[in-house]
Amino acid sequence: MTNVSLKDENGKIYYGWYIVAISLFFMALGYSCVVSIVGVFVMPITSELHIQIGDFVAWTTIMSVTSILYLFFASKHYNAKTVKPIMFVCALLGAVAFFGFSRATELWHFYLFAVPMGICFGGLTATPCSVLVNNWFGGKCKGLALGLVFSGTSVLAMGLIPLVNHITIISGWRTAYLFIAAGILVICAPLVLIFVKWSPAEKGLKRMGESEQEMKEDSLEKSGIPFSVARKKLSTWMMFFSGTLLVIASSAMLTHTQAFLQMSGYSPTFAANVMSGMIGALVLGGILVGAYCDRFNLKYAAVTTGILFAVAYLAQLFIPQFGWFIGVLIVCYGFGCTAVNIVPPLIANHMFGEKELSTYIGYINIFIGIGGALGSTLVGKLFDYTGSYTIPFIVCAILLLLTALIRGIVTSEKYKFIPDIKK
């Protein structure tokens, strides 16, 4: 099967599209409700509990470190037998974590429940969803499928941000956290049990969108560079490290932009709507960037997304004087943030092939987790120290430009994996 279609060879809806659909909910409730909606809670919680911003957002560091440790040990063990029970347990832990947040009365309570949240973040969202989509879709539509997952996630997040913000204003932040916990328990956990399938082989189907080269490889064995070989190459660690730099900036933006807008004179509702608009722009950006990577040039997309993300950061500095820069922020974020989740799996495929792709995606998300562990807390502490977001935002923009440079190098033809289909 070489053409992208809604239906499989039997005339039924291709099961891979169900994988895409359920991934939206895993990402929206287990990912976006951790990284995209955190800004809703910064001001209410720090004000009520009399906590400094930097101290409060430090829970994201604990969560990210936990996620890193989880992925380090678990990413190699995803397979047809383990993927469903792993994702189910992680969903339950996510519900426990948000319930714990809703009961918190001390700072250390957030730190404690950040641990199960980190396991959920690592085991339910980006890593397993990216691996599943890769298993179900070939090179002719893999970027599009990933784009639909992360853009669709953005659609849901775009609605969740104002909804959670409204619940927070009307009923308090504790009720808002309970709402998220219930969503994970009632929606994500059952979807895992009912729909998660490792690959088309489990359904007796062919993988959609395979190129001729991939079909030739399938007749033999999936080819690729073993991680034991790749780990000795500087380019491998450059690619991983670019994710850390990128997510230092992206996690900080999602945590601090809403607070920055409120400090700039905008209401909490308007600030939440701006965040919703940013996520909404990511819908269009994700689909277009994913499709572009499939059909045209991965290198150009990898570089451009990093640059646009840097421009989004710099645009924030002008918002207090020129409100129209909010539009620049929204548009550049929408296309730039695709560098976080859509571009990295495609870079891994470009550099290493498919043989051990789940391992590479796991390591990508480990390094992304390192960025998440540093970003929100680093920017929060810099704000506490300087009393302004100016220096932290400039630092983040520089890191994003460095990310664009690194990814421009590793997506060149020099580092492209060329399979030997004659073997």
Secondary structure, 3 states (H helix, E strand, C coil): CCCCCCECCCCCECHHHHHHHHHHHHHHHHHHHHHCCHHHHHHHHHHHHCCCHHHHCHHHHHHHHHHHHHHHHHHHHCCCCCHHHHHHHHHHHHHHHHHHHHCCCCHHHHHHHHHHHHHHHHHHCHHHHHHHHHHHECCCCHHHHHHHHHHHHHHHHHHHHHHHHHHHHHHCHHHHHHHHHHHHHHHHHHHHHHHCCCCHHHHCCCCECCCHHHHHHHHHCCCECCHHHHCCCHHHHHHHHHHHHHHHHHHHHHHHHHHHHHHCCCCHHHHHHHHHHHHHHHHHHHHHHHHHHHHCCHHHHHHHHHHHHHHHHHHHCCCCCCCCHHHHHHHHHHHHCHHHHCHHHHHHHHHHECCCHHHHHHHHHHHHHHHHHHHHHHHHHHHHHHCCCHHHHHHHHHHHHHHHHHHHHHCCHHHCCCCCCCC
